[in-house]
Amino acid sequence: MERQELLPGVSAEPYPPAVVFDSRAAVRRARIRAAVIDGAQIALVGGVDWLFLHFPHTHVPFVGRSHSLAILAGLNVLLVAYLALARMLPRWRAKRVAGTWTPAERARFTQTLHARR
């Protein structure tokens, strides 16, 4: 009786791995969700700005009207900066990491990107 090196039902021929998960749909949903959330935040800030501008007695408690408008303008700047950084910082970090790749890795990545288009 001959001893088998492989388990019964296992072949020595290579078998390509099956794709279990396609991330394109998940990435698309995440991007759409992020755009909706960003739009809702901007609409909310726009609504608050509209209220502040159209009702002259609107102000932050214990602060005058002019200082309230300055605080509102500062918060608008912070919100826009946050939204911009939240979307751009991951891209910048990915580019920085990709800068450490070997030319072969870069070529493989760009070839797969061009093949998808």
N, C-alpha and C positions, 0 to 999 in steps of 0.2 A: 504494500500500500504506500502510495506516494504522499508526502506531506505538502499541503498547499500553503503558500506564503500569504495569500489573501483570504479574506473571509468568503464564505459562499455567497454568490450573487454580486461580488465586487469584481470589476474588471480593471485591468491595468491600462486600458486606453484612456487618454485624457478626455475629459468632458467639460465643455465650457460652462461657466457658472450661469445660472438663470438669474435674470433681473427680477428682484423681488419688489423693489420700490422705485418708482419714477418720481424724482423730486421736482420736476418742472411744474406740475400742477400745484404742489404744495407751496413752492416759491411764488408762483403767480397769485395764489390766494393770500399769502402773507403780504405781498406787495399791495394788493388791492385793499386788504384790511388796513394796512398802514396808511394808505392814501385816504381812506374814509375817515380814520381817526384824526389824521392831520386836518382834513377838511372840516370836521366837526369842531376841533379846537379853534381853528381860525374863524369859523362862523360864530362860535361862542364869544371869542374876543371881539369880533366885529360888532356883535350885539351889545356887549358891554360898552364898547367905544361909542356906539350910536346913542345909547342911553346917556352916557356922560356928556356928549356934545349937545343933545337936544333938550335936556332938562337942566336948566341953569342951577338948580338947588342941589344937584347931585354932587356929593363929595365924600371923601374918606373921613370917617369919624375922627374928630380932634385935629383935623387938618383943613386949611382953607381950600377954596376952589382951585386956585392957581397951582398950589402944591399937589392937589389931587390929580390934576391933569398931567403934571410932571411925573408923578408916580405911575400913572396909567401909561404914559409914553415909555417910561423905563421898563415896565412889565411887558409891553408890546415888543420892545427890542429884545428883551431876554427870551420871550417865547419864540420869536423868529429865529434867533441864534440857536436855541435849543433844537428846533425842528430841523434847521439846516445841519447842525452837527450830528444829530441822531441819524440822519440819512447819509451824510458824507464821510463821517469818521470810520465806519466799518469798511467803506471802499478804500480809503487811504491806508488803513491797516492791512487790508488784503494785498494792496499793491506793494507795500513795504515787505510783507512776507514773501510775495512772489519774486521780489528782487533778489532773494537768497537762493532761488532755484537754479539748478544747472541748466545749461542751454538745451539739453535733451528733454528735461522736464517741461521747459517753456514751449519747446516745439510740439511736444505731445499735447499739451493743453491747448495751444492755439489751433492745432490741427483738428481737435475734437470740437472746438467752438465753430470753426469754419464749416465743418462737416454737418453740423446741426442746422445751419442757416439755409 
